[in-house]
């Protein structure tokens, strides 16, 4: 399978779709609604909090978004050469990782916010080695602003994006200013639309409730760590690769690799903090899909197979444990 997915074969996307459908099957068939209230709450996602038949539609919409982004991850990989000689591997690993936490397989602020943050990071990658790229900075700020509209707490990721800019390209104050001007424009426009057509007081209450809300009791449960076994394994392997893999064909590839490692570590600290919900695990899928792809491409054949098949075993184990748990409480 790995040999096939290292190729540039359109049939791979069919295989990825089937794998992803199998990993989302339980969510579609048995568990359409959330099992806890630990997720983020956004004024712009109020319609998602109704436990009704529409939850099936929201799950289907989330599946489509995730699959489209998985396919787009390979296109971005082809464009920026983040992982050479493994163009479609990021799609496979992103699809696999979305099967880790069943309760996160729904259209929630964490998911939508993560997709916009990921696109913002990829736009920053497109600014590589340019002293000033005002258009790129504006695009990155715009995408980051869209992320903050849906997931307020992702504002804590702003320092990480600035660090990524500094890693990828020479720092320019015009780029930083352009980034924040674009971000403020998006957030300000959203506020104006709410002021004109919505309920400003409800928006402020939503932001206050979310920012001051800590997830503690639901978060630090040993079951959550068992359910997150695939992601934990992927993180450990990615960190170990820092000391084992030193195969980079060009400077850009090395900078992308360092940026993704930093994002993974930063997002991991945020996810482990009481600020983040369990569903914020979506933040880990983006950097991990490229880091795992790099390992599989660069490591020896035996190591590739071990990592890939151990990840599959972890996914199966996590799915079985979650299904047993959810069957008990439904």
C-alpha positions as a Markdown table, in Angstrom:
| # | Residue | x | y | z |
|---|---|---|---|---|
| 1 | Unk | 0.0 | 0.0 | 0.0 |
| 2 | Unk | 2.8 | 2.4 | 0.8 |
| 3 | Unk | 4.4 | 1.9 | -2.5 |
| 4 | Unk | 1.1 | 2.7 | -4.3 |
| 5 | Unk | 0.6 | 5.8 | -2.2 |
| 6 | Unk | 4.1 | 7.1 | -2.9 |
| 7 | Unk | 3.1 | 7.2 | -6.5 |
| 8 | Unk | 1.1 | 10.0 | -8.2 |
| 9 | Unk | -1.9 | 7.8 | -9.0 |
| 10 | Unk | -5.4 | 9.4 | -9.0 |
| 11 | Unk | -6.8 | 6.0 | -7.8 |
| 12 | Unk | -5.1 | 6.7 | -4.5 |
| 13 | Unk | -7.8 | 9.2 | -3.7 |
| 14 | Unk | -10.5 | 6.6 | -4.1 |
| 15 | Unk | -8.6 | 4.4 | -1.6 |
| 16 | Unk | -8.2 | 7.3 | 0.8 |
| 17 | Unk | -11.9 | 8.0 | 0.5 |
| 18 | Unk | -12.8 | 4.3 | 1.4 |
| 19 | Unk | -10.4 | 4.3 | 4.3 |
| 20 | Unk | -11.8 | 7.5 | 5.7 |
| 21 | Unk | -15.4 | 6.4 | 5.2 |
| 22 | Unk | -14.6 | 3.2 | 7.2 |
| 23 | Unk | -13.1 | 5.3 | 10.0 |
| 24 | Unk | -16.1 | 7.6 | 10.1 |
| 25 | Unk | -18.7 | 4.9 | 9.8 |
| 26 | Unk | -19.6 | 4.6 | 13.5 |
| 27 | Unk | -20.1 | 8.4 | 13.7 |
| 28 | Unk | -22.5 | 8.3 | 10.7 |
| 29 | Unk | -24.5 | 5.2 | 11.8 |
| 30 | Unk | -24.6 | 5.2 | 15.6 |
| 31 | Unk | -23.4 | 8.4 | 17.2 |
| 32 | Unk | -24.6 | 11.5 | 15.3 |
| 33 | Unk | -24.5 | 13.8 | 18.3 |
| 34 | Unk | -21.9 | 15.0 | 20.7 |
| 35 | Unk | -21.4 | 13.0 | 23.9 |
| 36 | Unk | -20.1 | 15.8 | 26.0 |
| 37 | Unk | -20.2 | 19.6 | 26.1 |
| 38 | Unk | -16.5 | 20.1 | 26.2 |
| 39 | Unk | -16.2 | 21.6 | 22.7 |
| 40 | Unk | -15.8 | 25.2 | 21.8 |
| 41 | Unk | -18.9 | 27.3 | 21.5 |
| 42 | Unk | -19.1 | 30.1 | 18.9 |
| 43 | Unk | -21.8 | 32.7 | 18.1 |
| 44 | Unk | -21.3 | 31.8 | 14.4 |
| 45 | Unk | -22.0 | 28.1 | 15.1 |
| 46 | Unk | -25.1 | 28.3 | 17.2 |
| 47 | Unk | -27.1 | 26.1 | 14.9 |
| 48 | Unk | -24.8 | 23.2 | 15.6 |
| 49 | Unk | -25.7 | 22.9 | 19.2 |
| 50 | Unk | -29.1 | 21.5 | 18.5 |
| 51 | Unk | -29.3 | 17.7 | 19.0 |
| 52 | Unk | -31.5 | 16.8 | 16.1 |
| 53 | Unk | -31.6 | 15.0 | 12.8 |
| 54 | Unk | -29.6 | 17.8 | 11.3 |
| 55 | Unk | -26.6 | 16.5 | 13.2 |
| 56 | Unk | -26.3 | 13.8 | 10.5 |
| 57 | Unk | -26.0 | 16.6 | 7.9 |
| 58 | Unk | -23.4 | 18.3 | 10.0 |
| 59 | Unk | -21.4 | 15.1 | 10.2 |
| 60 | Unk | -21.7 | 14.5 | 6.5 |
| 61 | Unk | -20.6 | 18.1 | 5.8 |
| 62 | Unk | -17.6 | 17.7 | 8.2 |
| 63 | Unk | -16.6 | 14.5 | 6.3 |
| 64 | Unk | -16.7 | 16.3 | 3.0 |
| 65 | Unk | -14.6 | 19.1 | 4.3 |
| 66 | Unk | -12.1 | 16.8 | 5.8 |
| 67 | Unk | -11.8 | 14.7 | 2.6 |
| 68 | Unk | -11.4 | 17.7 | 0.4 |
| 69 | Unk | -8.7 | 19.2 | 2.7 |
| 70 | Unk | -7.0 | 15.8 | 2.7 |
| 71 | Unk | -6.8 | 15.8 | -1.1 |
| 72 | Unk | -5.8 | 19.5 | -1.1 |
| 73 | Unk | -2.9 | 18.6 | 1.3 |
| 74 | Unk | -1.3 | 16.6 | -1.4 |
| 75 | Unk | -1.8 | 19.4 | -3.9 |
| 76 | Unk | 0.0 | 21.8 | -1.5 |
| 77 | Unk | 2.7 | 19.2 | -1.0 |
| 78 | Unk | 3.2 | 19.1 | -4.8 |
| 79 | Unk | 3.3 | 22.9 | -5.0 |
| 80 | Unk | 5.7 | 23.5 | -2.2 |
| 81 | Unk | 7.7 | 20.2 | -2.2 |
| 82 | Unk | 7.2 | 19.9 | 1.6 |
| 83 | Unk | 7.8 | 16.1 | 1.3 |
| 84 | Unk | 9.6 | 15.0 | -1.9 |
| 85 | Unk | 8.8 | 11.7 | -3.5 |
| 86 | Unk | 5.7 | 11.1 | -1.6 |
| 87 | Unk | 3.1 | 13.6 | -3.0 |
| 88 | Unk | 0.0 | 11.8 | -1.9 |
| 89 | Unk | 1.1 | 10.5 | 1.5 |
| 90 | Unk | -0.1 | 13.6 | 3.4 |
| 91 | Unk | -3.6 | 12.8 | 2.1 |
| 92 | Unk | -3.4 | 9.3 | 3.5 |
| 93 | Unk | -2.1 | 10.3 | 6.9 |
| 94 | Unk | -4.5 | 13.2 | 7.3 |
| 95 | Unk | -7.4 | 10.8 | 6.5 |
| 96 | Unk | -6.1 | 8.2 | 8.9 |
| 97 | Unk | -5.6 | 10.7 | 11.7 |
| 98 | Unk | -9.2 | 12.0 | 11.4 |
| 99 | Unk | -10.3 | 8.6 | 12.5 |
| 100 | Unk | -8.5 | 8.9 | 15.9 |
| 101 | Unk | -11.2 | 10.7 | 18.0 |
| 102 | Unk | -14.8 | 9.8 | 17.0 |
| 103 | Unk | -16.4 | 12.6 | 18.9 |
| 104 | Unk | -14.3 | 15.1 | 16.9 |
| 105 | Unk | -15.8 | 13.8 | 13.6 |
| 106 | Unk | -18.4 | 16.6 | 13.3 |
| 107 | Unk | -18.6 | 20.1 | 12.0 |
| 108 | Unk | -17.4 | 22.1 | 15.0 |
| 109 | Unk | -15.5 | 25.3 | 15.5 |
| 110 | Unk | -12.3 | 23.4 | 16.3 |
| 111 | Unk | -12.4 | 21.7 | 12.9 |
| 112 | Unk | -13.3 | 24.7 | 10.8 |
| 113 | Unk | -10.8 | 26.9 | 12.7 |
| 114 | Unk | -8.0 | 24.3 | 12.2 |
| 115 | Unk | -8.6 | 24.2 | 8.5 |
| 116 | Unk | -8.3 | 27.9 | 8.1 |
| 117 | Unk | -5.2 | 28.0 | 10.4 |
| 118 | Unk | -3.7 | 25.2 | 8.2 |
| 119 | Unk | -4.3 | 27.2 | 5.0 |
| 120 | Unk | -2.8 | 30.3 | 6.6 |
| 121 | Unk | 0.4 | 28.3 | 7.4 |
| 122 | Unk | 0.6 | 27.0 | 3.9 |
| 123 | Unk | 0.2 | 30.5 | 2.6 |
| 124 | Unk | 3.2 | 31.5 | 4.8 |
| 125 | Unk | 5.1 | 28.6 | 3.3 |
| 126 | Unk | 4.5 | 30.2 | -0.1 |
| 127 | Unk | 6.4 | 33.3 | 1.1 |
| 128 | Unk | 9.6 | 31.3 | 1.5 |
| 129 | Unk | 12.8 | 33.3 | 1.1 |
| 130 | Unk | 11.1 | 36.5 | 0.1 |
| 131 | Unk | 12.2 | 39.6 | 2.0 |
| 132 | Unk | 8.7 | 41.2 | 1.7 |
| 133 | Unk | 5.5 | 39.6 | 0.4 |
| 134 | Unk | 2.6 | 41.9 | 1.3 |
| 135 | Unk | 0.1 | 39.9 | -0.7 |
| 136 | Unk | 1.1 | 36.7 | 1.0 |
| 137 | Unk | 1.0 | 38.3 | 4.5 |
| 138 | Unk | -2.5 | 39.7 | 3.7 |
| 139 | Unk | -3.7 | 36.3 | 2.6 |
| 140 | Unk | -2.3 | 34.6 | 5.7 |
| 141 | Unk | -3.8 | 37.2 | 8.0 |
| 142 | Unk | -7.2 | 36.9 | 6.2 |
| 143 | Unk | -7.3 | 33.1 | 6.7 |
| 144 | Unk | -6.2 | 33.4 | 10.3 |
| 145 | Unk | -8.9 | 35.9 | 10.9 |
| 146 | Unk | -11.5 | 33.5 | 9.5 |
| 147 | Unk | -10.2 | 30.9 | 11.9 |
| 148 | Unk | -10.6 | 33.2 | 14.9 |
| 149 | Unk | -14.2 | 34.0 | 13.9 |
| 150 | Unk | -15.2 | 30.4 | 14.4 |
| 151 | Unk | -12.8 | 29.3 | 17.2 |
| 152 | Unk | -12.1 | 32.3 | 19.5 |
| 153 | Unk | -9.5 | 30.5 | 21.6 |
| 154 | Unk | -7.2 | 30.0 | 18.6 |
| 155 | Unk | -6.0 | 33.5 | 19.2 |
| 156 | Unk | -3.3 | 31.8 | 21.4 |
| 157 | Unk | -1.9 | 30.4 | 18.1 |
| 158 | Unk | -1.0 | 33.8 | 16.8 |
| 159 | Unk | 2.5 | 33.8 | 18.3 |
| 160 | Unk | 3.2 | 30.4 | 16.7 |
| 161 | Unk | 2.3 | 31.8 | 13.2 |
| 162 | Unk | 4.6 | 34.8 | 13.7 |
| 163 | Unk | 7.4 | 32.3 | 14.6 |
| 164 | Unk | 6.6 | 30.3 | 11.5 |
| 165 | Unk | 7.0 | 33.5 | 9.4 |
| 166 | Unk | 10.4 | 34.1 | 11.0 |
| 167 | Unk | 11.5 | 30.5 | 10.3 |
| 168 | Unk | 10.4 | 30.5 | 6.7 |
| 169 | Unk | 11.5 | 33.9 | 5.5 |
| 170 | Unk | 13.5 | 37.0 | 6.5 |
| 171 | Unk | 11.4 | 39.0 | 9.0 |
| 172 | Unk | 9.9 | 42.3 | 7.6 |
| 173 | Unk | 7.9 | 44.6 | 9.8 |
| 174 | Unk | 5.7 | 45.3 | 6.7 |
| 175 | Unk | 4.8 | 41.7 | 6.5 |
| 176 | Unk | 3.9 | 41.5 | 10.2 |
| 177 | Unk | 1.8 | 44.7 | 10.0 |
| 178 | Unk | 0.1 | 43.5 | 6.8 |
| 179 | Unk | -0.7 | 40.2 | 8.5 |
| 180 | Unk | -2.4 | 41.9 | 11.5 |
| 181 | Unk | -4.2 | 44.5 | 9.4 |
| 182 | Unk | -5.8 | 41.8 | 7.4 |
| 183 | Unk | -6.7 | 39.8 | 10.5 |
| 184 | Unk | -8.3 | 42.8 | 12.2 |
| 185 | Unk | -10.2 | 43.6 | 9.0 |
| 186 | Unk | -11.8 | 40.2 | 8.9 |
| 187 | Unk | -12.7 | 40.2 | 12.6 |
| 188 | Unk | -13.9 | 43.8 | 12.4 |
| 189 | Unk | -16.1 | 43.0 | 9.3 |
| 190 | Unk | -17.6 | 40.0 | 11.2 |
| 191 | Unk | -18.4 | 42.3 | 14.2 |
| 192 | Unk | -20.0 | 44.9 | 11.9 |
| 193 | Unk | -22.2 | 42.2 | 10.3 |
| 194 | Unk | -23.3 | 41.0 | 13.7 |
| 195 | Unk | -24.0 | 44.6 | 14.8 |
| 196 | Unk | -26.1 | 45.2 | 11.7 |
| 197 | Unk | -28.0 | 41.9 | 11.4 |
| 198 | Unk | -27.4 | 40.0 | 14.6 |
| 199 | Unk | -27.2 | 40.3 | 18.4 |
| 200 | Unk | -24.0 | 42.1 | 19.6 |
| 201 | Unk | -24.7 | 41.4 | 23.2 |
| 202 | Unk | -25.1 | 37.7 | 22.5 |
| 203 | Unk | -21.8 | 37.7 | 20.6 |
| 204 | Unk | -20.0 | 39.3 | 23.6 |
| 205 | Unk | -21.5 | 36.8 | 25.9 |
| 206 | Unk | -20.4 | 34.0 | 23.6 |
| 207 | Unk | -16.8 | 35.3 | 23.6 |
| 208 | Unk | -16.7 | 35.9 | 27.3 |
| 209 | Unk | -18.2 | 32.4 | 28.1 |
| 210 | Unk | -15.7 | 30.7 | 25.8 |
| 211 | Unk | -12.6 | 32.6 | 26.8 |
| 212 | Unk | -13.2 | 32.2 | 30.6 |
| 213 | Unk | -14.3 | 28.6 | 30.3 |
| 214 | Unk | -11.7 | 25.9 | 31.3 |
| 215 | Unk | -12.0 | 22.2 | 30.5 |
| 216 | Unk | -10.7 | 20.2 | 33.4 |
| 217 | Unk | -13.0 | 17.4 | 34.6 |
| 218 | Unk | -13.8 | 16.1 | 31.1 |
| 219 | Unk | -10.3 | 16.6 | 29.8 |
| 220 | Unk | -7.9 | 14.9 | 32.2 |
| 221 | Unk | -9.5 | 11.5 | 32.0 |
| 222 | Unk | -7.4 | 8.4 | 31.3 |
| 223 | Unk | -9.9 | 7.4 | 28.6 |
| 224 | Unk | -9.1 | 10.5 | 26.6 |
| 225 | Unk | -5.4 | 9.4 | 26.5 |
| 226 | Unk | -6.5 | 5.9 | 25.4 |
| 227 | Unk | -8.7 | 7.3 | 22.7 |
| 228 | Unk | -5.8 | 9.5 | 21.5 |
| 229 | Unk | -3.3 | 6.7 | 21.2 |
| 230 | Unk | -2.8 | 7.1 | 17.4 |
| 231 | Unk | -2.0 | 10.8 | 17.8 |
| 232 | Unk | 0.3 | 10.2 | 20.8 |
| 233 | Unk | 2.2 | 7.6 | 18.8 |
| 234 | Unk | 2.5 | 9.9 | 15.8 |
| 235 | Unk | 3.8 | 12.7 | 17.9 |
| 236 | Unk | 6.4 | 10.5 | 19.6 |
| 237 | Unk | 7.6 | 9.2 | 16.2 |
| 238 | Unk | 7.7 | 12.7 | 14.8 |
| 239 | Unk | 9.8 | 14.0 | 17.7 |
| 240 | Unk | 12.2 | 11.1 | 17.5 |
| 241 | Unk | 12.6 | 11.7 | 13.8 |
| 242 | Unk | 14.5 | 14.9 | 14.8 |
| 243 | Unk | 17.4 | 12.8 | 16.0 |
| 244 | Unk | 17.2 | 10.1 | 13.4 |
| 245 | Unk | 16.3 | 11.6 | 10.1 |
| 246 | Unk | 18.6 | 14.2 | 8.6 |
| 247 | Unk | 17.7 | 13.8 | 4.9 |
| 248 | Unk | 16.7 | 17.1 | 3.4 |
| 249 | Unk | 17.4 | 17.8 | -0.2 |
| 250 | Unk | 17.0 | 21.6 | 0.0 |
| 251 | Unk | 16.9 | 24.4 | 2.6 |
| 252 | Unk | 13.2 | 25.1 | 2.0 |
| 253 | Unk | 12.3 | 21.5 | 2.9 |
| 254 | Unk | 14.3 | 21.8 | 6.2 |
| 255 | Unk | 12.5 | 25.1 | 7.1 |
| 256 | Unk | 9.1 | 23.6 | 6.4 |
| 257 | Unk | 10.1 | 20.6 | 8.6 |
| 258 | Unk | 11.2 | 22.8 | 11.5 |
| 259 | Unk | 8.0 | 24.9 | 11.2 |
| 260 | Unk | 5.8 | 21.9 | 11.3 |
| 261 | Unk | 7.7 | 20.5 | 14.3 |
| 262 | Unk | 7.3 | 23.8 | 16.1 |
| 263 | Unk | 3.6 | 23.9 | 15.3 |
| 264 | Unk | 3.1 | 20.4 | 16.5 |
| 265 | Unk | 4.8 | 21.1 | 19.8 |
| 266 | Unk | 3.0 | 24.5 | 20.3 |
| 267 | Unk | -0.4 | 23.0 | 19.4 |
| 268 | Unk | 0.3 | 20.0 | 21.7 |
| 269 | Unk | 0.9 | 22.3 | 24.7 |
| 270 | Unk | -2.3 | 24.2 | 23.9 |
| 271 | Unk | -4.3 | 21.0 | 23.6 |
| 272 | Unk | -2.9 | 19.7 | 27.0 |
| 273 | Unk | -3.8 | 23.0 | 28.7 |
| 274 | Unk | -7.2 | 23.5 | 30.4 |
| 275 | Unk | -8.0 | 26.1 | 27.7 |
| 276 | Unk | -8.5 | 23.6 | 24.9 |
| 277 | Unk | -11.2 | 21.1 | 24.4 |
| 278 | Unk | -10.6 | 17.5 | 23.4 |
| 279 | Unk | -11.8 | 18.2 | 19.9 |
| 280 | Unk | -8.9 | 20.6 | 19.5 |
| 281 | Unk | -7.0 | 17.5 | 18.5 |
| 282 | Unk | -7.8 | 18.6 | 15.0 |
| 283 | Unk | -4.8 | 21.0 | 15.3 |
| 284 | Unk | -2.4 | 18.0 | 15.4 |
| 285 | Unk | -3.6 | 16.4 | 12.2 |
| 286 | Unk | -2.2 | 19.1 | 9.9 |
| 287 | Unk | 1.5 | 19.1 | 11.0 |
| 288 | Unk | 1.5 | 15.3 | 11.6 |
| 289 | Unk | 0.3 | 14.3 | 8.2 |
| 290 | Unk | 3.4 | 16.0 | 6.7 |
| 291 | Unk | 5.8 | 14.9 | 9.4 |
| 292 | Unk | 4.7 | 11.3 | 9.1 |
| 293 | Unk | 5.0 | 11.4 | 5.3 |
| 294 | Unk | 8.6 | 12.7 | 5.6 |
| 295 | Unk | 9.5 | 9.8 | 7.9 |
| 296 | Unk | 8.0 | 7.2 | 5.6 |
| 297 | Unk | 9.8 | 8.7 | 2.6 |
| 298 | Unk | 13.1 | 9.1 | 4.3 |
| 299 | Unk | 13.4 | 6.1 | 6.6 |
| 300 | Unk | 14.5 | 2.6 | 5.7 |
| 301 | Unk | 11.8 | 0.2 | 4.3 |
| 302 | Unk | 11.5 | -1.8 | 7.5 |
| 303 | Unk | 11.1 | 1.4 | 9.6 |
| 304 | Unk | 8.5 | 2.7 | 7.1 |
| 305 | Unk | 6.4 | -0.5 | 7.5 |
| 306 | Unk | 6.7 | -0.6 | 11.2 |
| 307 | Unk | 5.6 | 3.0 | 11.7 |
| 308 | Unk | 2.7 | 2.7 | 9.2 |
| 309 | Unk | 1.3 | -0.6 | 10.5 |
| 310 | Unk | 1.8 | 0.3 | 14.2 |
| 311 | Unk | -0.2 | 3.5 | 13.4 |
| 312 | Unk | -3.0 | 1.3 | 11.8 |
| 313 | Unk | -3.0 | -0.9 | 14.9 |
| 314 | Unk | -3.3 | 2.1 | 17.2 |
| 315 | Unk | -6.2 | 3.4 | 15.1 |
| 316 | Unk | -8.0 | 0.1 | 15.3 |
| 317 | Unk | -7.4 | -0.1 | 19.0 |
| 318 | Unk | -8.6 | 3.5 | 19.6 |
| 319 | Unk | -11.7 | 2.9 | 17.5 |
| 320 | Unk | -12.6 | -0.3 | 19.3 |
| 321 | Unk | -12.2 | 1.3 | 22.7 |
| 322 | Unk | -14.3 | 4.3 | 21.8 |
| 323 | Unk | -17.0 | 2.2 | 20.2 |
| 324 | Unk | -17.2 | 0.0 | 23.4 |
| 325 | Unk | -17.4 | 3.2 | 25.5 |
| 326 | Unk | -20.0 | 4.9 | 23.4 |
| 327 | Unk | -22.1 | 1.7 | 23.3 |
| 328 | Unk | -22.1 | 1.7 | 27.1 |
| 329 | Unk | -23.4 | 5.3 | 27.4 |
| 330 | Unk | -25.9 | 5.3 | 24.6 |
